[in-house]
Amino acid sequence: MSSLAAAKADNFYFPPDFDPKRHQSLNKYHGQHPLRERAKKLDQGILVIRFEVPFNIWCDKCGEHIAKGERFNAEKKAIGSYHSTKVLQFSMTHHCGCRITIQTDPKNAEYLVVEGARKKEETYSAADAEVIELPDEEERERRRRDPLYRLEYQQEVSERSRG
């Protein structure tokens, strides 16, 4: 294989009229942004990304269930900040034409559905999941301060572990 064919195969082909001093990069030579179509609205602060829905939601317009993990092309935009963390907004269009907007909530470390859909409320109990329920702050403080309560708790745990 010739060296030119090898360079084309490796995607390192430089056209004969390309001058690195004048053009600096192949993107500038071709007159395009490295992100191509995704950066079309970059001057407005909007970048098109592939967004995965973080939880189950219901579309407000058609009532369809949108499953957690379903992917959409979304416009990502910074709309503010919480201390030094950016608050991001993701706007996407559902196939029914409904505009769904989800934004980050750094204060509570979660996402909020702003418009176009509603979050599916799902609650789980420790018994259903067959896991140990962690004590709340009040319970831990009581165990720390009250030696008799702590002893009762330890005996209860040992009884449960035996059988």
N, C-alpha and C positions, 0 to 999 in steps of 0.2 A: 504494500500500500504506500502510495507516495506521501510525503510529509504534508502536502496541502490537503489531501483527503483525510489524513489522520487528524489534522487540526480542525477540519469541518466536523468530523465525527465527535470530537471532544468539545464542540461548541466554542472553540477559540479562534474562529475565523475572523480575520481583520481584512476588510476590503482594501484594494490597492490604493485608493485615494484617502485612506484613513491616516491622519497625522496625529500621533499622541500629544504633541505639544500644542496643536491647535484645537483638537477636539476633546482631549483629556480622558474621555471614556466613550465606549460604544453607545451608551444611552444618549449622551449628548450628540454624538455623531448622527444617530437616527432621530433625534429630537423628541425623545420620549422619557417619561419618568420610569425609574426602575420598577415601580409597582404597577405600571401600565394603567389599565382601566380602574383599578381600585383607588387610584389617587386622583381621579377626575375632579373631586370636590375638595381637594386638600387645601386650596386657598380659603375655603370657608371653615376649615378646621374639622372636616369630616373625612374619615377613612372608611372604606367598605371592607368589612371583615366577614369571616364565616363564624357566626354566633351559634352556640349550642344552648338551648333553653335549659336553665339550671334547675327547674322543677316543673311539675305538671301544672298546666294552665288550661283555662276554658276561654275560647274566643268569644267576645261580646257580640259580634255581628252574626255569626252563623251558629254559635253554640257548640262548635266542634272541640273535642278534647285534643290538646297538643301535648304530646308526651315529653317527659324529661329526656333531654339528649337530642331532640329533633333539631336539625340544623337549618339555619336561614342565612341569607346574605343580609347583613345588617350594617347600618351606618353608625359608626362609633364616633361620639363627640364628647369632649370634656365640657361639662356644664358648670363646674365649680370645684371647690376643694374643701376637705375636712382636715384641718391642720395642714399637713404637708402632702396628704393623699388626695389624688384627683377623684372627683365624682364623675363617673362616666355614664353616658346615656346611649343605649342601643335601640335603634328604631328599625323595624323590619315590617314587611308586608306579608300578610297571610294570603293564601291562595284565593280567599273569598273577597279580597280587596281591603280588608281591615288593616289599619296601621297599628301595630303593637309596639309599645315603648316600655323598655325595662331599664332601670338605672341602678347603679351600685349604691349601697348604704354602708360606707366604711365605719361609721360609728357603731353599728350593730353587726358588722361583718356579714351582710346578706345582700340580696337583690330585692328590689321593689318593682312591682308591676304598676306603671304610672297610668297607661291608657290602653284601650283596645282589648284587654283580657282581664281575667281575674285568676288569682292563685287558687289552686285546688288545696283545700285544707285537709291535711293528713296528720292524724295523731296516732301515736304508738304508745303502748304501755310496756313497762319492763317485763311484765309477765308474758305478754304476747310474744315478745322478742326472745324470751327465755334468757335474759341477762340480768345482772345484779343492778338494782337501782342505786345510784349514787346519792348519798345523803346531802341535804341542802345545808346552807351555812349555819342555820339555827341548830340543826341536829348535831353537826360537827362541834359546834361551840359547847353544846350541852354535854357531849361525851368528854370533851377536854376538861370541863370544869367540875363535873359531878362524878366522883369516883364510884359511887354505888350504881349509878345509871350505866357507867362504862362496864362495870362488872356484869350487870344484868345483860347488857348487849353482847359481851364476849361469850357468856354462857349460851345465849340464844343462837349465836353464830355456830358455836361448837355443836349444839343439838342439831341444827339444820345440816351441818356437814356430815354428821354420823348417819343420818338416815332419812 
